[in-house]
Amino acid sequence: MADRNLAEVIRLVDIRDTPLSNDEVLTAVADAAAGGTVLFAGAVRDEDGGRAVVRLDYTAHPRALDQLRSVAEGVATKFPVIALAVVHRVGELQIGDLAVVLAVACAHRGEAFDAARALIDELKETVPIWKHQVFRDGGEEWVGTP
C-alpha cells in the first residue's frame, strides 16, 4: 500500500473529553471507492465481571494521541484501507456513553472487518489510555495500567 498517501487515508484521529459521535466517524470515512465500511462503537456497560459499574474515568498519557496515530498508520499500511477514523474519549463517562468509536472503509467487507479488528485490538493493547472503574459496591479498579 506504499502508493497511498496516509494523510488522505487516515481522516480522523483524536482523543477528546467531549461526547463521541458515530455519525462523525462514519462521515469521515465515507468514500465512493469503499464497498465495505465497518463501524465499532465501544460503550460503557453497566457491569464488569458480575459487578455493577457506576461510571468509568479514562486517563490518557500525554503521548497517547501520537501512539494512537501510529497505530492507525500501522493498520492503514498493513491492510488495503481506503479510509480510517478513530476517536477515544477521556474523562468521566456514564453508563451508555461512547468510550471509543472507529471506522474503517475498504473495497471489500472482509478487509474492512479485519482492519477494524486490528485497529481496536492494537489500540487497546498499546495506546496508553487507562480505565478507572467505579463499582456500585464501593470498589474500584484500574484497567490497562502499566
Secondary structure, 3 states (H helix, E strand, C coil): CCCCCHHHHEEEEEEECCCCCHHHHHHHHCCCCCCEEEEEEEECCCEECCEEEEEEEEEECCCHHHHHHHHHHHHHHHCCEEEEEEEEECEEEECCCEEEEEEEEECCHHHHHHHHHHHHHHHHHHCCEEEEEEECCCCEEEECCC
